[in-house]
Amino acid sequence: MRTVVVLARHGRTEWHHGNRYTGSTDLPIDSVGRQQAGYLRAWAEEFRPDALWSSTMLRARQTVAPTAQSLGLEPILDARLREVDFGTAEGKMLSELPPAVSRAFELDPVANPFPGGENVAHAADRVHEVFHELARQHQGGKVLVVAHNTLIRLLTCRVLGLELRDYRRLLPALGPAALVRLRWQDGTVGLEAFNVPAVRTEIPA
């Protein structure tokens, strides 16, 4: 039985425009982010998911809201879908951090999380847990999940058996409101698309 899970990154915020670590900081989406949420809604109207799941963070809830209203679906909010807490890096660009901290993180973000931040392996565990739950709950259906940049990349690595420490190198980019499509069939997860803007149509509905 084939289950399709599409993960959408939330729309842009003021900090994401400057490529600052947002993590656990609960910012709203900006005007561009609201436009991106509209693009996601238009795409979802063709995709017709059976269920919507979302991070509890404001930027994710604001992104999923137009889709939920259009489709008449109530999003299932799950705190395990929240973004990684980046500790002392919150609100900063990588270039603004102490060189030793940024170099260590770039070398191995699992072994060297930002000071005061969440270990990315723990974040991968929690999102992997909820992924399995929603896929089983909606077995044979289609699910749209609105979550976050780092969390989605960690999940993609985990389900494909890739080393978590390499997530920044193997999956270097995931744009605001971009889509990642996973297929779960016969106990195996496959990647059908990655980093596809919702405004475009390369990812099938």
One Martini backbone bead per residue (centre of mass of N, CA, C, O) as a GRO file, in nm:
protein
  205
    1MET     BB    1   0.096   0.036   0.023
    2ARG     BB    2   0.063   0.380  -0.069
    3THR     BB    3   0.239   0.655   0.079
    4VAL     BB    4   0.210   1.014   0.079
    5VAL     BB    5   0.466   1.257   0.173
    6VAL     BB    6   0.451   1.611   0.207
    7LEU     BB    7   0.703   1.849   0.259
    8ALA     BB    8   0.677   2.182   0.390
    9ARG     BB    9   0.803   2.470   0.399
   10HIS     BB   10   0.779   2.753   0.521
   11GLY     BB   11   0.756   3.067   0.501
   12ARG     BB   12   0.886   3.362   0.505
   13THR     BB   13   1.100   3.557   0.702
   14GLU     BB   14   1.293   3.803   0.810
   15TRP     BB   15   1.535   3.611   0.883
   16HIS     BB   16   1.546   3.439   0.620
   17HIS     BB   17   1.626   3.669   0.433
   18GLY     BB   18   1.914   3.680   0.609
   19ASN     BB   19   2.003   3.391   0.705
   20ARG     BB   20   1.888   3.328   0.990
   21TYR     BB   21   1.864   3.178   1.280
   22THR     BB   22   1.552   3.067   1.416
   23GLY     BB   23   1.414   2.815   1.520
   24SER     BB   24   1.262   2.886   1.834
   25THR     BB   25   1.179   3.143   1.703
   26ASP     BB   26   0.848   3.301   1.690
   27LEU     BB   27   0.794   3.388   1.384
   28PRO     BB   28   0.653   3.545   1.133
   29ILE     BB   29   0.549   3.587   0.837
   30ASP     BB   30   0.583   3.758   0.557
   31SER     BB   31   0.481   3.881   0.261
   32VAL     BB   32   0.619   3.653   0.106
   33GLY     BB   33   0.513   3.420   0.282
   34ARG     BB   34   0.214   3.467   0.209
   35GLN     BB   35   0.250   3.407  -0.089
   36GLN     BB   36   0.359   3.118  -0.049
   37ALA     BB   37   0.103   3.011   0.089
   38GLY     BB   38  -0.063   3.044  -0.170
   39TYR     BB   39   0.093   2.846  -0.343
   40LEU     BB   40   0.039   2.601  -0.166
   41ARG     BB   41  -0.264   2.603  -0.192
   42ALA     BB   42  -0.276   2.562  -0.501
   43TRP     BB   43  -0.130   2.293  -0.499
   44ALA     BB   44  -0.320   2.141  -0.292
   45GLU     BB   45  -0.577   2.150  -0.472
   46GLU     BB   46  -0.447   1.919  -0.651
   47PHE     BB   47  -0.341   1.707  -0.445
   48ARG     BB   48  -0.541   1.631  -0.217
   49PRO     BB   49  -0.525   1.581   0.081
   50ASP     BB   50  -0.622   1.389   0.367
   51ALA     BB   51  -0.398   1.553   0.536
   52LEU     BB   52  -0.287   1.778   0.800
   53TRP     BB   53   0.034   1.888   0.910
   54SER     BB   54   0.194   2.071   1.194
   55SER     BB   55   0.359   2.286   1.331
   56THR     BB   56   0.335   2.500   1.620
   57MET     BB   57   0.456   2.722   1.475
   58LEU     BB   58   0.367   3.016   1.344
   59ARG     BB   59   0.489   2.992   1.052
   60ALA     BB   60   0.340   2.724   0.995
   61ARG     BB   61   0.044   2.802   1.057
   62GLN     BB   62   0.034   3.032   0.845
   63THR     BB   63   0.096   2.851   0.597
   64VAL     BB   64  -0.148   2.635   0.633
   65ALA     BB   65  -0.416   2.800   0.649
   66PRO     BB   66  -0.510   2.835   0.349
   67THR     BB   67  -0.533   2.531   0.295
   68ALA     BB   68  -0.733   2.456   0.515
   69GLN     BB   69  -0.962   2.643   0.418
   70SER     BB   70  -0.990   2.534   0.126
   71LEU     BB   71  -1.021   2.210   0.220
   72GLY     BB   72  -1.148   2.161   0.511
   73LEU     BB   73  -0.896   2.125   0.709
   74GLU     BB   74  -0.754   2.014   1.010
   75PRO     BB   75  -0.477   2.063   1.158
   76ILE     BB   76  -0.216   1.876   1.287
   77LEU     BB   77  -0.059   1.953   1.583
   78ASP     BB   78   0.307   1.916   1.631
   79ALA     BB   79   0.587   1.965   1.832
   80ARG     BB   80   0.787   1.764   1.677
   81LEU     BB   81   0.788   1.979   1.417
   82ARG     BB   82   0.980   2.156   1.520
   83GLU     BB   83   1.246   2.331   1.530
   84VAL     BB   84   1.554   2.368   1.587
   85ASP     BB   85   1.755   2.454   1.849
   86PHE     BB   86   2.028   2.709   1.826
   87GLY     BB   87   2.071   2.888   2.055
   88THR     BB   88   2.326   3.118   2.015
   89ALA     BB   89   2.234   3.137   1.695
   90GLU     BB   90   2.001   3.297   1.732
   91GLY     BB   91   1.976   3.557   1.492
   92LYS     BB   92   2.219   3.441   1.330
   93MET     BB   93   2.486   3.417   1.139
   94LEU     BB   94   2.746   3.222   1.075
   95SER     BB   95   2.950   3.474   1.045
   96GLU     BB   96   2.874   3.579   1.358
   97LEU     BB   97   3.025   3.359   1.475
   98PRO     BB   98   3.247   3.197   1.622
   99PRO     BB   99   3.477   3.033   1.443
  100ALA     BB  100   3.488   2.770   1.614
  101VAL     BB  101   3.183   2.714   1.608
  102SER     BB  102   3.129   2.710   1.300
  103ARG     BB  103   3.340   2.493   1.226
  104ALA     BB  104   3.229   2.264   1.401
  105PHE     BB  105   2.946   2.255   1.278
  106GLU     BB  106   3.031   2.204   0.981
  107LEU     BB  107   3.182   1.937   1.038
  108ASP     BB  108   2.971   1.847   1.303
  109PRO     BB  109   2.642   1.889   1.410
  110VAL     BB  110   2.619   1.650   1.608
  111ALA     BB  111   2.884   1.692   1.787
  112ASN     BB  112   2.842   2.035   1.730
  113PRO     BB  113   2.644   2.206   1.868
  114PHE     BB  114   2.514   2.472   1.961
  115PRO     BB  115   2.520   2.658   2.220
  116GLY     BB  116   2.222   2.565   2.383
  117GLY     BB  117   2.136   2.349   2.187
  118GLU     BB  118   2.013   2.112   1.988
  119ASN     BB  119   2.045   1.801   1.902
  120VAL     BB  120   2.002   1.676   1.586
  121ALA     BB  121   1.948   1.380   1.663
  122HIS     BB  122   1.701   1.440   1.841
  123ALA     BB  123   1.534   1.573   1.618
  124ALA     BB  124   1.530   1.325   1.432
  125ASP     BB  125   1.377   1.141   1.624
  126ARG     BB  126   1.108   1.303   1.650
  127VAL     BB  127   1.037   1.319   1.341
  128HIS     BB  128   1.045   1.014   1.287
  129GLU     BB  129   0.815   0.940   1.475
  130VAL     BB  130   0.588   1.113   1.338
  131PHE     BB  131   0.611   0.995   1.057
  132HIS     BB  132   0.520   0.708   1.129
  133GLU     BB  133   0.247   0.784   1.244
  134LEU     BB  134   0.120   0.929   0.994
  135ALA     BB  135   0.160   0.698   0.790
  136ARG     BB  136  -0.016   0.492   0.943
  137GLN     BB  137  -0.278   0.665   0.979
  138HIS     BB  138  -0.251   0.723   0.636
  139GLN     BB  139  -0.275   0.469   0.489
  140GLY     BB  140  -0.286   0.516   0.137
  141GLY     BB  141  -0.234   0.819   0.139
  142LYS     BB  142  -0.228   1.185   0.175
  143VAL     BB  143   0.029   1.411   0.304
  144LEU     BB  144   0.060   1.734   0.458
  145VAL     BB  145   0.364   1.897   0.575
  146VAL     BB  146   0.445   2.163   0.799
  147ALA     BB  147   0.776   2.289   0.838
  148HIS     BB  148   1.139   2.268   0.848
  149ASN     BB  149   1.441   2.284   0.723
  150THR     BB  150   1.620   2.104   0.910
  151LEU     BB  151   1.410   1.888   0.979
  152ILE     BB  152   1.362   1.784   0.689
  153ARG     BB  153   1.657   1.703   0.632
  154LEU     BB  154   1.681   1.499   0.861
  155LEU     BB  155   1.456   1.311   0.771
  156THR     BB  156   1.567   1.244   0.494
  157CYS     BB  157   1.820   1.108   0.599
  158ARG     BB  158   1.691   0.895   0.782
  159VAL     BB  159   1.505   0.745   0.564
  160LEU     BB  160   1.774   0.703   0.363
  161GLY     BB  161   2.045   0.643   0.538
  162LEU     BB  162   2.190   0.903   0.614
  163GLU     BB  163   2.414   1.105   0.742
  164LEU     BB  164   2.354   1.355   0.960
  165ARG     BB  165   2.629   1.516   0.942
  166ASP     BB  166   2.556   1.559   0.608
  167TYR     BB  167   2.303   1.746   0.558
  168ARG     BB  168   2.444   2.012   0.449
  169ARG     BB  169   2.585   1.870   0.203
  170LEU     BB  170   2.352   1.689   0.070
  171LEU     BB  171   2.125   1.927   0.176
  172PRO     BB  172   2.176   2.260   0.120
  173ALA     BB  173   1.863   2.310   0.016
  174LEU     BB  174   1.549   2.485   0.135
  175GLY     BB  175   1.300   2.654   0.046
  176PRO     BB  176   1.050   2.847   0.081
  177ALA     BB  177   0.779   2.636   0.027
  178ALA     BB  178   0.913   2.383  -0.025
  179LEU     BB  179   0.928   2.045  -0.159
  180VAL     BB  180   0.888   1.706  -0.019
  181ARG     BB  181   0.877   1.374  -0.159
  182LEU     BB  182   0.736   1.081  -0.007
  183ARG     BB  183   0.751   0.717  -0.020
  184TRP     BB  184   0.544   0.457   0.125
  185GLN     BB  185   0.646   0.110   0.059
  186ASP     BB  186   0.692  -0.185   0.188
  187GLY     BB  187   0.879  -0.038   0.423
  188THR     BB  188   0.969   0.189   0.213
  189VAL     BB  189   1.157   0.484   0.151
  190GLY     BB  190   1.109   0.735  -0.099
  191LEU     BB  191   1.245   0.974  -0.324
  192GLU     BB  192   1.071   1.201  -0.551
  193ALA     BB  193   1.135   1.493  -0.414
  194PHE     BB  194   1.339   1.811  -0.401
  195ASN     BB  195   1.312   2.140  -0.375
  196VAL     BB  196   1.011   2.230  -0.472
  197PRO     BB  197   0.834   2.473  -0.576
  198ALA     BB  198   0.500   2.540  -0.542
  199VAL     BB  199   0.475   2.739  -0.796
  200ARG     BB  200   0.549   2.488  -0.932
  201THR     BB  201   0.507   2.165  -1.143
  202GLU     BB  202   0.717   1.922  -1.102
  203ILE     BB  203   0.539   1.827  -0.880
  204PRO     BB  204   0.317   1.600  -0.839
  205ALA     BB  205  -0.032   1.560  -0.745
   0.00000   0.00000   0.00000
